[in-house]
């Protein structure tokens, strides 16, 4: 499976122990199987080059957990965002991204303002981008770096506009559930 990682450095050998513990799927090396999505999330940091690192991973000997936009996914993200110890037994976790707009609904979800069914319906609005998170050294070893593509400032700007449009559409659709 091909995987992509947007960033301002070339990463040939990722460190699965680097990064935030309170990210969607906990600490790990975050990638996506969707190249267009990776390009959308690239940031323009003045004076730095933006890259899309391209990888190939052999999942044959890995424990892979696939999550969908459902209660299990939501609860797992909620646990990680609240730094509850990660007990998922997987080398690689693949599932939907919870963008910050969705993260804002966690307060609504846990406040009792919406039923579980209403909150999940709201979370299912908008595009579903997938992430693949390497959680173990075994997964990092199975990941092979292929190349790093350079993104132009114009491409980054165009993609940021698309993200903003998607977020506005999500907010409009999600508000229909309230």
C-alpha positions in Angstrom: 0.0 0.0 0.0 1.3 3.5 -0.8 1.3 6.1 1.9 2.0 9.8 2.0 3.2 12.2 4.6 3.2 16.0 4.3 5.8 18.0 6.0 8.7 20.4 5.8 11.4 17.8 6.1 12.2 14.6 4.2 11.6 11.6 6.5 13.2 8.4 5.2 13.0 6.6 8.5 10.1 7.8 10.7 10.2 7.7 14.5 6.9 6.3 15.8 7.6 7.7 19.3 7.8 11.3 18.1 4.7 13.5 18.0 1.7 14.3 20.1 0.2 11.6 22.3 -3.2 13.4 22.1 -3.5 13.1 18.3 -6.5 11.2 16.7 -4.9 7.7 17.0 -2.4 8.6 19.7 1.3 8.8 19.3 2.7 7.4 16.0 3.8 8.4 12.5 0.8 9.8 10.6 0.4 9.1 6.9 -2.5 8.8 4.5 -3.2 6.5 1.6 -4.7 9.5 -0.2 -2.1 11.6 -2.0 -4.5 14.5 -2.8 -5.4 14.7 1.0 -1.7 14.8 1.9 -1.1 17.6 -0.5 -4.1 19.5 1.0 -2.6 19.3 4.5 0.8 20.6 3.5 1.6 23.9 5.2 3.5 26.9 3.8 6.1 27.8 6.4 8.0 30.8 5.1 11.5 29.9 4.0 10.9 26.2 4.2 10.2 23.7 1.5 7.0 21.6 1.7 7.4 18.0 0.8 5.1 15.0 0.3 7.1 12.0 1.4 6.0 8.9 -0.5 6.2 5.4 1.0 5.2 1.8 0.4 4.3 -0.5 3.3 4.0 -4.3 3.3 1.2 -5.1 5.9 1.6 -8.9 5.6 3.1 -9.4 9.1 1.5 -6.4 10.8 -1.5 -6.2 13.1 -3.7 -3.8 11.2 -6.8 -2.2 12.8 -9.3 -0.5 10.4 -11.7 1.9 11.9 -14.8 3.5 10.3 -16.8 6.6 11.2 -18.7 4.9 14.0 -18.8 4.9 17.8 -15.6 2.8 18.2 -13.7 5.4 16.1 -15.2 8.3 18.0 -14.4 6.7 21.4 -10.9 5.9 20.4 -10.2 9.5 19.3 -11.9 10.8 22.4 -9.6 8.7 24.6 -6.5 9.8 22.8 -7.4 13.5 22.7 -8.0 13.3 26.5 -4.7 11.4 27.1 -6.4 8.2 28.3 -3.8 5.4 27.9 -3.8 3.9 24.5 -4.6 0.2 24.7 -5.2 -0.5 21.0 -3.1 -3.6 20.0 -2.1 -2.7 16.5 1.1 -1.9 14.5 -0.9 0.2 12.0 -4.3 1.9 12.5 -6.2 3.1 9.4 -9.3 5.2 9.7 -11.0 8.5 9.2 -9.4 11.8 10.2 -11.2 13.8 12.9 -10.5 17.3 11.8 -10.6 20.1 14.3 -14.2 20.9 13.3 -15.2 17.4 14.3 -13.0 17.7 17.5 -15.2 20.7 18.5 -18.2 18.4 18.5 -16.7 16.3 21.3 -17.9 18.8 23.8 -21.4 18.6 22.4 -21.2 14.8 22.3 -20.1 14.4 25.9 -22.3 17.1 27.3 -25.5 15.2 26.7 -26.8 18.0 24.4 -27.1 15.5 21.6 -27.9 11.8 21.7 -25.2 9.4 20.6 -27.1 8.8 17.4 -27.4 12.5 16.7 -23.7 13.1 17.4 -22.6 10.3 15.2 -24.9 11.5 12.4 -23.2 14.9 12.7 -19.7 13.4 12.6 -20.5 11.5 9.4 -21.1 14.8 7.5 -18.5 16.0 5.1 -15.7 14.3 3.2 -14.1 11.3 4.8 -10.3 11.4 4.6 -8.3 8.4 5.8 -5.2 8.3 7.8 -2.8 5.4 8.4 -0.8 5.7 11.6 2.3 3.6 12.3 2.2 2.7 16.0 5.1 0.3 16.3 8.8 -0.2 15.4 7.6 -3.3 13.4 5.4 -1.0 11.2 8.2 1.5 10.8 10.5 -1.2 9.6 7.9 -2.4 7.1 7.6 1.2 5.7 9.9 1.9 2.7 10.6 5.5 1.7 10.3 6.0 -2.1 10.8 9.7 -2.7 9.9 13.2 -1.6 7.9 15.5 -3.9 8.3 19.3 -3.5 5.1 21.3 -3.4 5.0 24.8 -4.8 3.7 27.8 -2.7 0.8 28.2 -5.2 -0.2 24.5 -4.9 -0.2 24.9 -1.1 -2.3 28.1 -1.3 -4.8 26.5 -3.7 -5.2 23.5 -1.4 -5.7 25.6 1.7 -8.6 27.3 -0.1 -10.1 23.9 -0.8 -9.8 22.9 2.9 -11.5 26.1 4.0 -14.4 25.5 1.5 -14.8 22.0 2.8 -14.9 23.1 6.4 -17.6 25.7 5.7 -19.7 23.1 3.9 -19.2 20.7 6.9 -20.3 23.3 9.4 -23.4 24.0 7.3 -24.3 20.3 7.0 -23.5 19.5 10.6 -25.7 22.4 11.9 -28.7 20.6 10.4 -28.3 17.9 13.1 -28.7 20.4 15.9 
